[in-house]
Amino acid sequence: QKEVEQNSGPLSVPEGAIASLNCTYSDRGSQSFFWYRQYSGKSPELIMFIYSNGDKEDGRFTAQLNKASQYVSLLIRDSQPSDSATYLCALLPMKTSYDKVIFGPGTSLSVIP
Amino acid sequence: SAVISQKPSRDICQRGTSLTIQCQVDSQVTMMFWYRQQPGQSLTLIATANQGSEATYESGFVIDKFPISRPNLTFSTLTVSNMSPEDSSIYLCSVEAGQLNYGYTFGSGTRLTVV
């Protein structure tokens, strides 16, 4: 089983709608979770991190973590065309002896004007 | 958070040659990470570089192919040796953004094309 799984997409939403991106993970001991945004031809940019169960909001972005079900999600409210990018879910697994971030395959999001 | 300067930003190289990629960080960091992102794929960790010790390589990556230097706490290089077209990828270095829970910051990447 892959350590971090995401739907590859593409996910298409109309402008102004809510985009919902989901991620599941296999290592129950994972502690910290991250969402990165990557525009085509650019390096990943950290947009959210979460390590406690529940919701964490930052502007139009909300990260949700459920450790019992081993999933983390990212909601983007009032989606804009500029949100069109690939979103990478990442985590820090407990089993490693050093701080190595594991990335999921990414979900491509397209916001249609 | 830490700012990374990575160079070159892109290069086109002949097969059989080597390319060295440099990353300079504006603050001292314990660990630096080197990733590869093949076209249309996610990030794969190549190795972790600690200052003063040999780099730790992930499964599928070896020192002879990807030698790494870490001479001090702000600088590291990754060399892609004896290149083949299969090495065409984006190579990225990464460091902790700040406190560990704040995630990791990436350099701007090196887009390598091997012909």
Chai-1 contact restraints between the chains, C-beta under 6 A:
chainA,res_idxA,chainB,res_idxB,connection_type,confidence,min_distance_angstrom,max_distance_angstrom,comment,restraint_id
A,S32,B,N101,contact,1.0,0.0,6.0,A-B,restraint_1
A,F34,B,G103,contact,1.0,0.0,6.0,A-B,restraint_2
A,S43,B,L92,contact,1.0,0.0,6.0,A-B,restraint_3
A,S43,B,F106,contact,1.0,0.0,6.0,A-B,restraint_4
A,S43,B,S108,contact,1.0,0.0,6.0,A-B,restraint_5
A,S43,B,G109,contact,1.0,0.0,6.0,A-B,restraint_6
A,P44,B,F106,contact,1.0,0.0,6.0,A-B,restraint_7
A,L46,B,G103,contact,1.0,0.0,6.0,A-B,restraint_8
A,F49,B,G103,contact,1.0,0.0,6.0,A-B,restraint_9
A,Y51,B,N101,contact,1.0,0.0,6.0,A-B,restraint_10
A,V101,B,Y104,contact,1.0,0.0,6.0,A-B,restraint_11
A,F103,B,S42,contact,1.0,0.0,6.0,A-B,restraint_12
A,F103,B,L43,contact,1.0,0.0,6.0,A-B,restraint_13
A,P105,B,S42,contact,1.0,0.0,6.0,A-B,restraint_14
A,G106,B,S42,contact,1.0,0.0,6.0,A-B,restraint_15
